[in-house]
């Protein structure tokens, strides 16, 4: 790619030197697979489960995107994933990047919720109703954006040019639905475990109040 040199850094990560000093590059990565993911359960903010053996294996032998700083949700599945992808690196946890609070649906799958009137109402609303006893999409998205803004402010204060966020599928969807230009709908940003997006932010535009980002590729794959 013009204006960009690639070399291997510590831990086998691919490092890039960008010619454009005003551009910040980030990687939004969903955590590895968990037992609840395998069972199709609503694994949210209240469920602090670890990666499954398969999820840990997923993280091995990855050539991780280079990052000056790594942020994670404080939940174990994200912290474990970050430690496997970026061994010997410190990570910064940000509570606001945690997954959605699924309320009474937490820890259950669609089979266990079938026949539950509140679940059917939520399905019929196409996910626009708040989770009973949990968060609404608006509350969740507002929280995720606050966490994202805090992390970007930290990057800019420390002059970091690249960052990785090892977070949750819902967190990624919330951030990209709100900020990517051109806009794509919330559920179009769904990603599988260990998928994610490479994003770019023009720092001066961001500082000036134009809070928008762009994705480098449409595909949910940060490993290419």
N, C-alpha and C positions, 0 to 999 in steps of 0.2 A: 504494500500500500504506500503511495507517495507520501513523503514527509514523516515516515514512521519506520523505525528500526526495531528489530526483534532480537532479543537475546535471552538466554536461560539464566534465571536467578536462583536463589536458594529455594529448596524444597521442590525443584523442578517446575516452578511456575514460569509461565511465559510473560516476559516483561516487554513493555512497549515504551518508546520515547516519542511523544507526540510533538510534531512541529508546531502545532497550534497551542500556544501557551494559555489562551483564553478558554479552552475547552476542558471540561471535566468529564471523565469517563467512569461509569459505574456498572456494576453487575448485580442484578437482583436474582438471587438463587433460592429456590425452594429447598427445604431440608430433605434429607434422605427418608426412605420408607420406614414406617412404624407399624407395629402390630395393628393398631386401629385403622391405618390406611389400608392394610391388606383386607380387613373385614368391612371396609366401606363405611366406617363409623364417622360421626361428627366429632372430630378431634380438635377441640378448640382451646381457648385460654385456660379453662379449668382442668384440662387433662395434660399432665406433665410427664408423658411417657417418653421412654428412651427409644433409640433406633432399634429396629429388629436386626437380627443377624444378617439378613439380606440387605437391609439398609446400610449397615456398616460396610458390607462388601461392595455395595454400589460406589462408595466414596473412595475406594482404593484405586490406585493407578490412574488417577485423573490428572491431567495437565491443567492445573487451575489457572484462571485468569489472574494476571498480576494485579495486586492492590496495595496501595500505600497504607491502607487502614481497613480493618474488617469490623463490621457491626453485625450484631445478631439480636434476635429476640432472646429474652432470658430463659425461655423454655428449653428443656434438656435436648429435645430433638434437634434444635437449631444450634445450640452450643456444641453438641457432639459432632454434628456435621461440619461446622466451621473448624473444629480442632482436627478433624481427619483431612479436610481439604487443605488447610493451612497449618500444618504441624509446626510447632516451635514459634508460633506467632501469638501475640496477645490479641484478644478480641474485646470489643467494647459492647456491652449489652445495653439495649434501650427498651425499657418496659413498654413504651408506647407502640412498639412494633410487634407485640404479641398477637396471636390469632384472635379471631372474633370469639366473643362469649356466646355460645350457642344455647344458653339457657337450659330448658328442660330437655332439649334434644341432645345435649352433650353426652358423648360416649355411646350413643345408640346408632343403629343403622336403619335404613328405610324399612326393612322387614319388621324390626321391632317397633317401629313407629306407625306401621300400617294400621288403620283403624282408629288412630288418634285424631280427633276432629281438629285440634289446633295445628297439627302437622299438615293435614289436608288443606286447611285454609292458607297456610304458608306456601305450600306448593302451588295452589291456585293463584296466588298473588305473584307468581314467578320470582319469589324471593324478595319481594319489596316490603313485606310486613316485617316488623321486628321479630326476633326470636323470642318466644314467650319466656320471660324471666331472664332474658339476655339482652344483647345489643341490637339496635336497628342498624341497617346498612349505613345510614348517615352518621350515626354515632361512631361506628367502627371506622369508617373512612376518615372522619375528622381526626380521630385519634392516630391513625396510621400516618396521616399527612403531618401532624405535629411531630411525630417521631422522625419522619423523613427530613423535615425542615431542620430539626435539631442536629441531625447527623450532617446535613449539608453545611450548616453553619460551622460545625466543628471542623469539617474538611477545609473550608475556606479560611478559617482562622489559622489553621496549621499549614496552609498552602499545599494540601494534598491534591494530587491531580487524578488519582484513581482510587476507587473504593469498591468493596464488595459488601453486600448485605445478605446474610444467610437468614432467611425469614420464612414466612408461611405463604401458602398459595393465596389465601385471602388478602394478606398484606400486600402482595405484589399486585393483585387485581385492583385493590383500592387505590394504590399510588398511581398506577398507569391509567386507570379509568379517569382519574381527576386531572392528570397533568400532561399526558401525551398529546402532541399535535402532529397529524390530524387525529381527532378523537375516534376511539373505538369503544364499543359497549363493554360494560363491566365483565360479563361472562366470556367475552372474546379473549380475555387475558388469562384464562385458566391454564395452568401448567401442571405437569406431572412432577413427581419427586425428582429432585436434582436437575430439573429444567429451570430455565430462567431467561432473562433478557439483558442484553447489553444496551445501555442507555448513554446519551450524551447531553450535557448541559452547558450552555454558554454562560460563563460566570458573570460577565458584565451585564448581560440581559437579565439574569436572575437578580442580581443586586439592584438593578434599576426597577424591579417589580414585575418583570415579565416571567412569571413562574410557570414555565413550560419545559418539557423535555421531549426528546425524540428517541425512538428506538433505532438501533443500527440495522436490525433485521426483523422481519415479521415473524420468523420462526422462533419458537420458545426453546432456543438452544444456545447456551453461552459457551459451549465447548468447541465450537468450530471457528 
